[in-house]
Amino acid sequence: MYVRTTPRRNKDGSVVRYLQLAHNVWDPVKKRSRTEVLYNLGREDEASRAALERLAGSLQRFLSAAPEDPQGNLFAAAEGFDFLGSRPLGGSYALDGLWRRLGIDAALRRLLKGRRRDPAAERVLFALVANRALAPSSKLAAARWISEDACIDGLPLATDDACYRAMDWLLEVQGELEREVFHQVASLLSLEVDLLFFDTTSTYFETDEADEPLARDERGRPLPAGAEEEGARGAAGFRSYGRSKDHRPDLPQVVVGMAVTREGIPVRVWSWPGNTSDSALIREAKEDLREWTLSGVVWVADRGFTSQENRRALRCGDEHYIMAEKLRGGSAEAKAALSRAGRYAELPGGLRVKEVRVSARERFVVCHHPESAERDAAVRGRLVARLTDMIAGSDKLAPEKRAELRGAIGTKPGLKRYLRTTPGGLLRIDEAAVRAEERLDGKLLLRSSDPTLSAEDIALGYKQLWQVERGWRDMKQVLDLRPACHRREDRIRAHVVLCWLALLLVRACENSCGDTWPNLRRELERLKLGSFSGPAGRFRQRSELTAGQRTILTRLGLAEPPRMQDLAAAPS
């Protein structure tokens, strides 16, 4: 650590020299040493030499320890200094390093140019993203977290108003930001965008009423008052009742969509009113990503998106799809594919696949997993046993009571599948339905439009759909997508974008370090930044890095945080 002088030439030709406290650090990415400025001490001609001497003397006493009497020197060094407290440093430091490395800070600053917005908006948005990854909370609580508990470089304080203004601006630039971030991340992380996994989920709100219906365009966004648009979806509240994937049909919800690469990196999110049907949403996602000049993409989605219209749209251009097909009560192609004979090929992990020819334009692959077949058989056995108990003795019931029992069973999809009613109105187990289900145990039918993929590639490609399901799980359980403590539609949409950015940083960190985010977060948050005050001034010093923390920072390509920060001499 040393003090250096930096000359600056003014327009009139005069030279002003500035003092800086600096040290040299090793850059593991560029493989060379670089100078890092710890603190700017101001102009040389205006600096208080006496104050600097007092600060230097105090630091010398604090940092020196004689080998022959380390304990005594330690107490002597600390004399005159008060320990003011400490905050976790490691998590925010690592996330900020990734934020900058992925170019998100630069993208936001470019988007800020020419706009009448708070220059600190980029820092506020990073702090809100870090809050979701480290200590998810409401925006009001997040402002307190930033000001009182966190170490956010360049943002010592934040108000809830500043957080809300930053969120409003984020929504304004969402499309531009998503495009810039995608290209930056795809380049820096060498993403393979040959497969894109798409899925939707719902997130509910603990409120008694849905939002007032508003006229909406074909993408589900509110139309201006009195405006009409061809292809509009009609009136709907953003928080509205729909098919809940959280099993809460009693509460209003919104629908969220996400596209994820094979590495698990989320490249974009969407938000729609809660009563939106899944089926058409993948076409909207494809249309949005077309602006990113992607080519040769294979879209992977589950059976909820396998309509003929979707398949036709996804096949346009040089893009293709891999989709699951409904096995029960499905299409003629599904019945034909399952009836075809053929030999299965064995894949790692016990998966077996065979391709069957049904159509000249599409590929059909039947997948079978023995372990899944055993689970399916066990579940069916429990359901049939339960149904048997429910209808036992029903022959003795009056016809009206038997009809009531049949109606009650009809409300349970897992049970009614195996129930039949005799011509005389008696309730029996449908043995034919049981045998039909046995033929489907452990099976999955996939269809693809890509003629270049092998049956194994199609099966393994679809198997990776768990990446987006893992993304939903982490969004809800690690980043706390819910509860979304917002009432306004624009704030809810911005909240979803913040969760996407947090998931992007978390996945980049996990992929680089080969560990889960909860484990990485636990290790990083043990790195603290302590604050000290004394007669000579104030400063902050971090704790010593553990071996685990050094390993994480190295794998992320980040230098160690400076040992000393924010040195300020006491006024003379």
C-alpha positions in Angstrom: 0.0 0.0 0.0 1.4 3.4 -0.9 0.5 7.0 -1.7 0.8 8.1 -5.3 0.4 11.4 -7.0 -1.6 11.8 -10.2 -1.2 15.0 -12.3 -4.1 16.5 -14.2 -3.7 19.3 -16.7 -6.4 22.0 -16.8 -7.6 23.8 -19.9 -5.4 26.9 -19.0 -2.3 24.7 -19.1 -1.8 24.5 -15.3 -1.2 21.2 -13.6 -2.9 20.0 -10.5 -1.6 17.0 -8.6 -4.0 14.7 -6.7 -3.1 12.3 -3.9 -4.3 8.7 -3.9 -3.9 5.8 -1.5 -3.3 2.8 -3.7 -2.0 -0.7 -3.8 -1.1 -3.3 -6.4 -3.3 -6.4 -6.8 -3.0 -9.5 -9.0 -5.7 -9.8 -11.8 -6.3 -13.6 -12.3 -8.1 -12.9 -15.6 -5.5 -10.7 -17.3 -2.6 -12.5 -15.5 -0.9 -9.3 -14.5 -0.6 -6.9 -11.6 -2.8 -3.8 -11.7 -3.0 -0.7 -9.5 -6.2 -0.3 -7.4 -7.0 3.1 -5.9 -8.3 2.6 -2.3 -9.1 6.2 -1.5 -8.7 9.6 -3.1 -7.2 12.1 -0.7 -7.8 15.2 -2.7 -5.6 17.8 -4.2 -2.0 17.9 -3.0 -2.0 21.6 -2.5 -5.2 21.4 -0.3 -4.4 18.3 1.7 -3.8 18.7 5.5 -0.4 17.3 6.1 -1.0 17.1 9.8 -4.2 15.1 9.4 -2.5 12.7 7.0 0.4 12.3 9.4 -2.0 11.5 12.3 -3.8 8.9 10.1 -0.6 7.3 9.0 0.7 7.1 12.6 -2.5 5.5 13.8 -2.5 3.0 11.0 1.1 2.2 11.6 0.4 1.4 15.3 -2.8 -0.5 14.4 -1.2 -2.7 11.8 2.2 -3.4 13.3 2.7 -6.3 15.7 6.2 -7.3 17.0 6.8 -11.1 16.8 8.2 -11.2 20.3 5.0 -9.7 21.9 2.1 -10.0 19.4 -0.7 -9.8 22.0 0.7 -6.7 23.7 1.3 -4.9 20.4 -2.2 -5.8 19.3 -3.8 -4.1 22.3 -1.4 -1.2 21.8 -2.3 -0.9 18.2 -6.0 -0.9 18.9 -5.7 1.8 21.5 -7.6 4.9 20.6 -9.8 3.2 18.0 -13.5 2.3 18.5 -15.0 -0.6 16.7 -18.3 0.7 15.3 -19.7 -2.5 13.8 -19.5 -4.8 10.7 -21.5 -5.8 7.8 -21.4 -8.8 5.4 -19.2 -8.0 2.4 -18.6 -11.2 0.4 -22.0 -11.8 -1.1 -22.6 -8.3 -2.4 -18.9 -8.0 -3.6 -19.1 -11.2 -5.6 -22.5 -10.3 -7.1 -21.3 -6.8 -8.0 -18.2 -8.3 -9.6 -20.4 -10.5 -11.8 -22.8 -7.6 -12.5 -19.9 -5.6 -13.9 -18.2 -8.5 -15.6 -21.4 -9.3 -17.5 -21.7 -5.7 -18.5 -25.1 -5.1 -16.9 -23.8 -1.9 -15.2 -22.4 -0.5 -18.4 -25.7 -1.4 -20.2 -27.8 0.5 -17.6 -25.5 3.5 -17.7 -25.8 3.7 -21.5 -29.6 3.5 -21.2 -29.4 6.3 -18.5 -27.7 8.7 -20.9 -30.0 11.5 -22.1 -32.8 10.6 -19.6 -33.8 12.7 -16.6 -33.2 10.0 -14.1 -31.3 9.7 -10.9 -27.6 9.0 -11.8 -27.5 6.4 -9.0 -30.4 4.4 -10.6 -27.9 1.7 -11.7 -26.6 1.3 -8.2 -30.1 1.2 -6.7 -31.1 -1.5 -9.2 -28.0 -3.6 -8.4 -28.8 -3.3 -4.7 -32.4 -4.5 -5.3 -31.1 -7.5 -7.3 -28.5 -8.3 -4.6 -31.2 -8.0 -2.0 -33.2 -10.7 -3.7 -30.2 -13.0 -3.9 -28.9 -12.4 -0.3 -31.8 -11.3 1.9 -35.1 -11.1 -0.1 -37.6 -8.7 1.4 -40.1 -5.9 0.4 -38.7 -2.8 -1.2 -39.3 -0.8 2.0 -37.3 -3.4 3.9 -34.7 -3.5 1.1 -34.0 0.2 1.5 -33.3 -0.3 5.1 -31.1 -3.4 4.3 -29.1 -1.3 1.8 -28.6 1.6 4.4 -28.1 -0.4 7.6 -27.0 -4.0 6.8 -25.4 -4.3 3.4 -22.1 -3.2 1.7 -23.1 -1.8 -1.7 -20.2 -0.1 -3.5 -21.2 3.4 -4.5 -24.5 3.4 -2.6 -24.2 4.0 1.2 -27.8 4.9 1.6 -31.1 4.3 -0.2 -34.8 5.3 0.3 -37.9 3.4 -0.6 -38.8 6.2 -3.0 -35.4 5.8 -4.8 -36.1 2.1 -5.1 -39.5 2.6 -6.6 -38.2 5.2 -9.1 -35.5 2.8 -10.2 -38.1 0.1 -10.7 -40.2 2.4 -12.8 -37.2 3.2 -15.0 -36.3 -0.5 -15.2 -39.7 -1.3 -16.8 -39.2 1.5 -19.3 -35.9 0.1 -20.6 -36.7 -3.6 -20.0 -36.7 -4.6 -23.7 -33.4 -2.8 -24.5 -31.8 -4.1 -21.3 -32.8 -7.7 -22.0 -31.4 -7.6 -25.5 -28.1 -6.0 -24.4 -27.7 -8.4 -21.4 -28.4 -11.4 -23.6 -25.7 -10.6 -26.1 -23.2 -9.7 -23.4 -23.9 -12.8 -21.4 -23.9 -15.1 -24.4 -20.5 -13.8 -25.4 -18.8 -13.8 -22.0 -20.2 -17.1 -20.8 -20.0 -18.8 -24.2 -23.6 -19.8 -24.0 -25.0 -22.5 -26.4 -28.3 -21.1 -27.7 -29.1 -24.1 -29.9 -31.7 -25.2 -27.3 -34.1 -22.9 -25.6 -36.3 -24.2 -22.9 -39.6 -22.4 -22.3 -42.1 -22.8 -19.5 -44.6 -20.8 -17.5 -45.6 -20.7 -13.9 -48.1 -18.7 -11.8 -47.6 -16.8 -8.6 -50.5 -15.9 -6.4 -51.2 -12.8 -4.2 -52.7 -12.9 -0.7 -55.5 -10.5 -1.5 -59.3 -10.9 -1.4 -60.1 -9.3 -4.7 -58.7 -9.5 -8.3 -57.8 -6.3 -10.1 -60.3 -4.4 -12.1 -60.5 -5.6 -15.8 -58.6 -3.4 -18.3 -58.6 -3.6 -22.1 -55.4 -5.3 -23.2 -53.4 -5.7 -26.4 -52.5 -9.1 -27.9 -49.5 -9.3 -25.6 -51.5 -8.8 -22.4 -50.5 -5.2 -21.8 -53.0 -2.5 -20.9 -54.3 -0.4 -23.8 -54.8 3.4 -23.4 -58.2 4.4 -22.4 -60.6 4.3 -25.4 -58.1 2.6 -27.6 -59.0 -0.4 -29.7 -56.6 -2.8 -31.3 -57.0 -5.7 -33.7 -56.3 -9.0 -32.1 -56.7 -7.6 -28.6 -57.2 -10.2 -25.8 -60.1 -8.3 -24.2 -60.5 -7.0 -20.7 -58.7 -8.6 -17.8 -57.1 -7.6 -14.5 -53.4 -8.3 -14.1 -54.0 -10.1 -10.8 -56.8 -12.3 -11.8 -58.1 -15.8 -11.2 -56.8 -18.6 -13.4 -55.4 -22.1 -13.4 -53.0 -22.0 -10.5 -49.8 -24.0 -10.7 -49.3 -23.4 -6.9 -52.7 -25.2 -6.2 -54.2 -21.9 -5.0 -57.2 -21.3 -7.3 -58.9 -19.3 -4.5 -56.4 -16.4 -4.9 -55.7 -14.0 -7.8 -52.4 -14.6 -9.7 -50.2 -13.5 -12.5 -48.6 -15.8 -15.1 -44.8 -15.6 -15.6 -42.8 -17.1 -18.5 -39.1 -17.8 -18.8 -36.7 -18.9 -21.5 -33.6 -20.8 -20.3 -30.5 -22.1 -22.1 -29.1 -25.6 -21.7 -26.7 -24.3 -19.0 -29.6 -23.0 -16.9 -29.0 -19.3 -17.7 -32.4 -17.5 -17.9 -32.3 -15.2 -21.0 -35.7 -13.5 -20.7 -38.9 -13.3 -18.7 -42.4 -12.4 -19.5 -45.5 -11.5 -17.3 -49.1 -11.9 -18.3 -52.5 -11.5 -16.6 -53.4 -14.4 -14.3 -56.2 -15.8 -16.5 -54.0 -16.1 -19.6 -53.9 -19.6 -21.2 -50.5 -21.2 -21.6 -50.9 -22.5 -25.1 -50.3 -19.4 -27.2 -47.5 -17.9 -25.0 -44.6 -19.7 -26.6 -45.5 -18.1 -29.9 -45.3 -14.7 -28.3 -41.9 -15.6 -26.8 -40.6 -16.8 -30.1 -41.7 -13.5 -31.7 -40.0 -11.4 -29.1 -36.7 -13.3 -29.4 -36.8 -13.1 -33.2 -35.5 -9.5 -32.7 -32.3 -10.9 -31.2 -31.3 -12.5 -34.6 -31.0 -16.0 -33.1 -30.8 -18.7 -35.7 -31.1 -22.5 -35.6 -32.8 -22.6 -32.3 -34.7 -25.7 -31.1 -37.5 -24.8 -28.7 -38.2 -27.3 -26.0 -41.5 -27.3 -24.1 -43.8 -29.6 -22.3 -47.1 -31.0 -23.5 -49.1 -27.9 -22.5 -47.7 -26.1 -25.6 -48.0 -28.8 -28.2 -51.0 -27.4 -30.2 -50.8 -27.6 -34.0 -50.7 -23.8 -34.2 -47.7 -23.6 -31.9 -45.9 -26.3 -33.8 -46.5 -24.5 -37.1 -45.2 -21.2 -35.7 -42.1 -22.8 -34.1 -41.2 -24.5 -37.3 -41.0 -21.2 -39.2 -37.6 -20.2 -40.6 -34.7 -22.3 -39.5 -36.0 -23.1 -36.1 -37.5 -26.3 -34.7 -39.1 -27.8 -31.6 -39.0 -30.7 -29.2 -42.3 -31.2 -27.4 -44.0 -33.8 -25.3 -47.2 -35.3 -26.6 -50.2 -36.1 -24.5 -50.5 -39.9 -24.1 -54.0 -40.2 -22.6 -56.9 -39.3 -24.9 -54.4 -37.7 -27.2 -54.0 -37.4 -31.0 -54.1 -40.1 -33.6 -50.4 -39.7 -34.0 -49.8 -40.5 -30.3 -51.9 -43.7 -30.6 -50.1 -44.8 -33.7 -46.7 -44.1 -32.2 -47.4 -46.1 -29.1 -48.7 -49.0 -31.1 -45.6 -49.3 -33.3 -43.2 -52.2 -32.5 -39.5 -51.6 -32.2 -36.4 -52.1 -30.2 -35.3 -49.6 -27.5 -31.8 -48.2 -27.4 -30.3 -48.0 -23.9 -29.0 -44.6 -22.7 -27.0 -43.7 -19.6 -29.2 -43.4 -16.5 -31.5 -46.2 -17.4 -33.5 -44.2 -20.1 -34.6 -46.2 -23.1 -35.6 -44.7 -26.4 -36.9 -45.8 -29.8 -38.0 -43.8 -32.8 -41.2 -44.7 -34.6 -42.3 -43.5 -38.0 -45.7 -41.9 -38.0 -45.4 -38.8 -40.1 -43.2 -37.7 -42.9 -42.8 -34.2 -41.4 -42.3 -35.0 -37.8 -40.1 -37.3 -35.7 -41.7 -39.3 -32.9 -39.6 -40.8 -30.1 -41.0 -43.1 -27.4 -39.0 -42.9 -24.1 -39.3 -45.4 -21.3 -37.7 -45.3 -17.9 -38.0 -48.5 -15.7 -37.7 -46.6 -12.4 -40.5 -44.2 -13.5 -42.6 -47.2 -14.5 -42.2 -48.7 -11.0 -43.3 -45.3 -9.5 -46.3 -45.1 -11.9 -47.4 -48.6 -11.0 -47.1 -47.9 -7.2 -49.1 -44.7 -7.5 -51.8 -46.4 -9.5 -51.9 -49.2 -7.0 -52.6 -46.8 -4.2 -55.3 -45.0 -6.1 -57.1 -48.2 -7.1 -56.9 -49.5 -3.4 -58.4 -46.2 -2.2 -61.1 -46.3 -4.8 -61.9 -49.9 -3.9 -62.3 -48.9 -0.3 -64.6 -46.0 -1.3 -67.0 -48.1 -3.3 -67.0 -51.1 -1.0 -70.5 -51.8 0.1 -72.0 -49.2 -2.3 -74.2 -51.9 -3.9 -76.4 -51.7 -0.8 -76.8 -47.9 -1.0 -79.9 -46.3 -2.4 -79.5 -45.2 -6.1 -79.5 -41.5 -4.9 -76.7 -42.1 -2.4 -74.7 -44.1 -4.9 -75.1 -41.2 -7.4 -73.8 -38.8 -4.7 -70.8 -41.1 -4.2 -70.1 -41.3 -7.9 -70.3 -37.5 -8.1 -67.8 -37.1 -5.2 -65.4 -39.5 -6.9 -65.8 -37.6 -10.2 -64.2 -34.5 -8.5 -61.0 -36.4 -8.0 -59.2 -36.9 -11.4 -56.8 -39.5 -10.1 -59.7 -41.7 -9.0 -62.4 -41.2 -11.5 -60.1 -42.5 -14.3 -60.4 -46.0 -12.8 -64.2 -46.0 -12.0 -66.9 -47.4 -14.3 -70.6 -47.6 -13.8 -72.5 -50.7 -14.8 -75.8 -50.5 -16.8 -77.6 -51.1 -13.5 -75.9 -48.1 -11.9 -73.4 -50.1 -9.7 -69.9 -48.8 -9.1 -66.9 -51.0 -10.2 -63.2 -50.7 -10.8 -62.6 -50.2 -14.6 -60.1 -53.1 -15.2 -59.8 -52.1 -18.9 -58.6 -48.6 -17.8 -56.2 -50.1 -15.4 -54.7 -52.3 -18.1 -54.5 -49.3 -20.5 -52.6 -47.3 -17.9 -50.2 -50.2 -17.3 -49.1 -49.9 -21.0 -48.2 -46.3 -20.3 -46.1 -46.8 -17.2 -42.8 -45.0 -17.4 -43.4 -43.8 -21.0 -43.1 -40.4 -22.6 -43.8 -39.5 -26.2 -41.8 -36.7 -27.8 -42.2 -35.1 -31.2 -39.7 -33.0 -33.0 -39.5 -31.2 -36.3 -35.6 -31.3 -36.5 -34.5 -33.9 -39.1 -30.8 -33.6 -38.0 -31.3 -34.8 -34.4 -30.9 -38.4 -33.4 -33.5 -40.1 -31.2 -31.0 -39.9 -28.3 -30.5 -36.1 -28.9 -34.2 -35.5 -28.8 -34.7 -37.5 -25.6 -31.7 -35.9 -23.8 -32.7 -32.4 -25.0 -36.1 -32.7 -23.6 -34.7 -34.2 -20.4 -32.9 -30.9 -19.8 -36.3 -29.1 -19.4 -35.7 -29.6 -15.7 -33.4 -26.5 -16.0 -36.4 -24.2 -16.3 -38.3 -26.1 -13.6 -35.2 -25.6 -11.4 -35.3 -21.9 -12.2 -38.9 -21.7 -11.0 -38.1 -23.5 -7.8 -35.2 -21.2 -7.1 -37.2 -18.1 -8.0 -39.9 -19.0 -5.5 -37.8 -20.6 -2.8 -34.4 -18.9 -2.9 -35.2 -15.5 -4.4 -38.7 -15.2 -3.0 -40.6 -14.3 -6.2 -43.6 -14.5 -3.8 -44.8 -12.7 -1.8 -44.6 -9.8 -4.3 -45.4 -6.9 -2.0 -46.9 -4.7 -4.8 -50.3 -3.7 -5.9 -49.7 -1.8 -9.1 -49.2 -3.8 -12.3 -46.0 -2.0 -13.4 -44.4 -2.6 -10.0 -45.2 -6.3 -10.2 -43.7 -6.5 -13.7 -40.6 -4.8 -12.5 -40.4 -7.1 -9.5 -40.4 -10.1 -11.9 -37.5 -8.5 -13.9 -35.5 -8.0 -10.7 -36.0 -11.7 -9.8 -34.8 -12.6 -13.4 -31.6 -10.5 -13.0 -31.0 -12.1 -9.6 -31.4 -15.6 -11.0 -29.1 -14.7 -13.9 -26.3 -13.7 -11.4 -27.0 -16.8 -9.2 -26.8 -19.2 -12.1 -23.6 -17.6 -13.4 -22.1 -18.0 -10.0 -23.2 -21.6 -9.6 -21.9 -22.6 -13.0 -18.5 -21.0 -12.4 -18.1 -22.5 -8.9 -19.8 -25.8 -9.3 -21.8 -25.4 -6.1 -25.3 -24.3 -5.1 -26.1 -20.7 -4.4 -27.1 -21.3 -0.7 -23.7 -22.9 -0.1 -21.8 -20.1 -1.9 -23.8 -17.4 -0.2 -23.2 -18.9 3.3 -19.4 -18.9 2.7 -19.3 -15.5 1.1 -21.4 -13.8 3.8 -18.8 -14.8 6.4 -16.5 -12.1 4.8 -17.2 -9.0 6.9 -16.3 -5.3 6.6 -15.6 -3.7 9.9 -15.8 0.1 10.7 -13.3 1.8 13.0 -13.0 5.4 14.3 -10.3 7.1 16.3 -8.7 10.5 16.9 -6.9 10.4 13.6 -10.0 9.5 11.5 -12.2 6.7 10.3 -11.6 3.7 8.1 -13.0 0.3 7.2 -11.2 -3.0 7.1 -12.3 -6.4 5.9 -11.8 -9.7 7.7 -9.2 -12.1 6.4 -10.4 -14.3 3.5 -10.9 -18.0 4.1 -9.6 -20.6 1.6 -13.2 -21.2 0.5 -13.7 -17.5 -0.2 -10.5 -17.2 -2.2 -11.5 -20.2 -4.3 -14.9 -18.7 -5.1 -13.5 -15.3 -6.1 -10.8 -17.0 -8.2 -13.4 -19.1 -10.1 -15.5 -16.0 -10.7 -12.5 -14.2 -12.1 -12.6 -11.5 -9.4 -9.8 -9.9 -7.5 -9.8 -9.9 -3.7 -11.6 -6.9 -2.2 -9.2 -4.3 -0.9 -8.1 -4.8 2.7 -8.7 -1.2 3.7 -11.5 1.0 2.5 -12.9 4.5 3.0 -10.0 6.1 4.9 -10.9 9.5 6.1 -8.6 11.7 8.1 -10.1 13.6 11.1 -10.5 17.3 10.5 -7.4 19.3 11.6 
